[in-house]
Amino acid sequence: MITDRIERLSLYESVIPEAGRIAAAFEADDPVAAGVEVRPKTYETKADDRRRFEVHFRTIDLMMGRSGREVIHICPMDETEPAEPLPGGADGQKRNGGPHGSAVMLEPGWFVAILPGEAHMVGGRVNGNSETLIKWVVKVPARQDFCTEETE
């Protein structure tokens, strides 16, 4: 996991391919210019009992905060239990387990890059309060040496 200010995202180009291009696209609010899959998201943060972990094996989940805040729990996937595959054949798997590991805050102007093999649970409430979150979730193909194996 990497977390830093979006203005510094291009410094991580060796780990996050196209990081500079993605940062410029975010600044321009132009998902197409990112050159990779961008999923603009807007949702209400939720209580812990309504959140689940997921993990990706070949993709970096780059989350970029535009408005609102959320808590993201991150831990090694081996600290969670395998569950169902992600819908539509997407890279990854849902995982069972309550919130634990590192609790990272995503807020406006910041990014969190979650690497393959890192289980992550998004959408957590800050101080127990629900708020509307607006962010980009960017699906960045990981370099081969960052990819990990699926578990059953």
C-alpha positions in Angstrom: 0.0 0.0 0.0 1.1 3.5 -0.8 -0.6 6.6 0.3 0.4 10.2 -0.5 -0.9 13.4 -2.0 -2.2 13.2 -5.6 0.2 16.0 -6.6 3.1 13.6 -5.8 1.6 10.6 -7.7 4.0 10.9 -10.6 6.9 10.1 -8.2 5.6 6.5 -8.0 5.8 5.8 -11.8 8.1 2.8 -11.3 5.5 1.1 -9.2 2.3 2.5 -10.6 2.5 2.5 -14.4 1.2 5.8 -16.1 1.0 7.5 -12.6 1.8 10.9 -14.1 -0.8 10.6 -16.8 -3.4 9.4 -14.3 -2.7 12.4 -12.0 -3.0 14.8 -14.9 -6.3 13.2 -15.9 -7.6 13.4 -12.4 -6.7 17.1 -12.2 -8.5 17.8 -15.4 -11.4 15.6 -14.3 -11.1 13.6 -17.6 -11.2 9.8 -16.9 -10.6 9.0 -20.6 -7.3 10.8 -20.6 -6.0 8.4 -17.9 -5.3 5.7 -20.5 -6.5 3.0 -18.1 -9.9 2.0 -16.6 -11.3 4.7 -14.3 -14.4 4.1 -12.3 -15.8 7.4 -10.8 -17.6 6.5 -7.6 -20.0 8.3 -5.4 -21.4 6.5 -2.3 -22.2 6.8 1.4 -19.7 5.4 3.8 -21.1 2.4 5.8 -21.1 0.7 9.1 -18.4 -2.0 9.5 -20.9 -4.8 9.4 -21.9 -3.8 5.9 -18.3 -3.8 4.5 -16.3 -6.6 3.0 -12.7 -7.2 2.0 -11.6 -7.9 -1.5 -8.3 -8.6 -3.1 -6.8 -8.3 -6.6 -4.1 -10.5 -8.1 -3.0 -8.6 -11.2 -4.3 -5.1 -10.7 -3.4 -2.1 -8.5 -6.5 -0.4 -7.1 -5.6 3.3 -7.2 -8.2 5.2 -5.1 -8.1 9.0 -5.6 -10.2 11.2 -3.2 -12.2 14.1 -4.7 -14.7 14.8 -1.9 -15.6 13.3 1.5 -13.5 10.9 3.5 -13.5 7.1 4.1 -11.6 4.6 6.2 -10.0 1.8 4.2 -8.7 -1.3 6.1 -5.8 -3.0 4.5 -4.1 -6.3 5.4 -2.3 -9.3 3.8 -4.9 -11.5 2.0 -3.8 -14.4 4.1 -5.4 -12.7 7.1 -8.8 -13.0 5.5 -10.8 -16.0 4.3 -11.4 -16.6 0.6 -15.0 -16.1 -0.6 -16.6 -15.7 -4.0 -14.9 -14.4 -7.2 -15.6 -10.8 -8.2 -18.6 -10.4 -10.7 -18.1 -10.6 -14.4 -14.7 -12.4 -14.2 -13.0 -9.3 -12.9 -9.5 -9.7 -11.4 -10.0 -10.6 -7.7 -12.0 -12.1 -5.1 -14.3 -11.1 -2.2 -12.8 -12.1 1.2 -14.4 -12.7 4.6 -13.3 -11.1 7.9 -14.1 -8.2 10.0 -12.2 -4.8 9.8 -8.6 -5.2 10.9 -5.1 -4.4 9.7 -4.0 -0.9 8.9 -6.8 1.7 8.9 -6.0 4.3 6.2 -7.9 7.5 5.6 -8.7 8.5 2.0 -9.6 12.2 1.8 -9.7 14.9 -0.9 -6.4 15.4 -2.7 -4.9 12.1 -1.5 -4.5 8.7 -3.1 -4.2 5.1 -1.8 -2.6 2.6 -4.1 -3.5 -1.0 -3.1 -1.1 -3.6 -4.6 -2.0 -7.1 -5.7 -2.3 -9.5 -2.7 -3.4 -6.7 -0.3 -6.9 -7.3 1.0 -8.8 -4.0 1.3 -12.2 -3.0 2.8 -13.4 0.4 1.6 -16.2 2.7 2.6 -15.6 2.9 6.4 -17.1 5.7 8.4 -14.9 8.3 9.9 -15.6 8.7 13.6 -18.8 6.6 13.1 -20.4 9.3 10.9 -21.8 8.6 7.4 -20.7 10.9 4.7 -20.8 11.1 0.9 -17.6 10.1 -0.8 -16.6 11.0 -4.3 -13.5 9.3 -5.7 -11.9 7.7 -8.7 -11.0 4.0 -8.5 -8.4 3.4 -11.2 -7.6 -0.1 -12.3 -3.9 -0.1 -13.1 -2.4 -3.3 -14.6 0.4 -4.3 -12.2 3.9 -5.1 -13.3 4.4 -8.8 -13.5 6.7 -8.8 -10.4 3.9 -7.3 -8.3 1.3 -9.9 -9.3 0.3 -12.6 -6.9 -1.4 -16.0 -6.9 -5.1 -16.6 -6.3 -6.1 -18.7 -3.3 -9.0 -21.0 -2.9 
